[in-house]
C-alpha cells in the first residue's frame, strides 16, 4: 500500500472529514482517525442546530457562508432566548450583539411556541425563526463519501504515536501504519494541542469543555414537534425536541482534558433542576445521557492556518460548539489556505479573513 500523500488530515470528525473532502478534489489525501469509526467524539454528540445568531462574529460569518451548502441537511426549528424579569439587561445586550438576526417576542407569544414555559421565565425573549435542525450524520457521511469518491483514503484505529519531519515531509506514525506527506492538517478536535506538541510545536491554548445532555419524555399528551430550541438568555440551560423526546442540557462548559467525555452526576442534577425551574416539566426518568467536548481557543474563534514555526503544519481547530454549522465554509476556507489561494469570494464577502483565522494570533 502506498503511504505517501499530498496531505494527511488528522481527525475524521466533521472538520477533518469536510476539509479532506475539499482537498481531495485535486490532491491525494489520507484521513487518519484514532477511533474505530469517524465522528465518535464531538461530531456524534452535537445538539445539531444551525443558527446564524449563535457565537462570536467570525462564527456567525462562517455560518452565513455555510447556509447554502447546508440546505439539504436542514429542517425548520427556530430558536427562542427566554429571560426572567431580572434578566432584562442580558436580553438587551444579546439583542445589541445579534441585531437583526433576532426579534423581540412577548411572553404570551413565547408560551404559544412552548406552552410548558413558566411565566417566571417568559418576561422577555428574543426569537430567531431561521434556526434549523441539522442532519449531522448525513452531512458527515456525505463528506466521507466524497473523499472516497475522489480517491482519498481513510485509516481507522490510527491514533498518532509519532509525528515529525523526515526530509521535506511530515511522517505520522500510527498503529495502522506510517504515512508521509509534505502537509499535515491538524483537525484533531479536543486533541489538537496534543498533536501540536507531538510535532514539537507550542500549543495554541485550546481548552476542551464538557457539555452534558439528557433525553427525557415530554409531558403526556403534549405535542412537541414544532417547539423551537429554547435557551436561557444567560445560556444556563436549553431544551429541544428530538425524535419525540426532549433533549435537555444545563449548557455546562467545564474544562476537561481530552477524553471520551462522560456525564457527571452533579451536572445531571443541575440540568434537571434548571429545566424543572424554567418549565412545567417533571423529569421522572432519564432515558439517555451523554457528554461531549467543545474545544475553545482563547478568543473563542477557530484557527485555520499554517503554524509559523513549522512548514507544512496546518491548524484546523478551536471550533467550539459551532463546528457542525460552520463546517462547509470553514472547510472551503481551510482548503484554500492549505493550497495558498484566496479565500472563496462568497465567504470573504461575509467578512472572513485569513488574519482572523490565523494561528499566529496566539
Secondary structure, DSSP 8 states (H G I E B T S, - for coil): ---EEEEEEE--SHHHHHHHHHHTTTS-EEEE-SSSSTTTTTGGG---EE-TTSSSHHHHHHHHHHHHHHGGGEEE--EEEEE-GGGHHHHHHHHHHHGGG-EE--HHHHHHHSTTB-GGG-SEEEEETT-EEE-HHHHHHHHHHHHHHTT-EEESS--EEEEEEETTEEEEEETTEEEEEEEEEE--GGGHHHHHHHTT------EEEEEEEEEE---TT---TT--EEEETTSS-EEEEETTEEEEE----EEE-SS-----HHHHHHHHHHHHHHBS-----EEEEEEEEEEE-TTSS-EEEE-TTSTTEEEEE--BT-TTTTHHHHHHHHHHHHHT----HHHHTTT--HHHH-GGG-
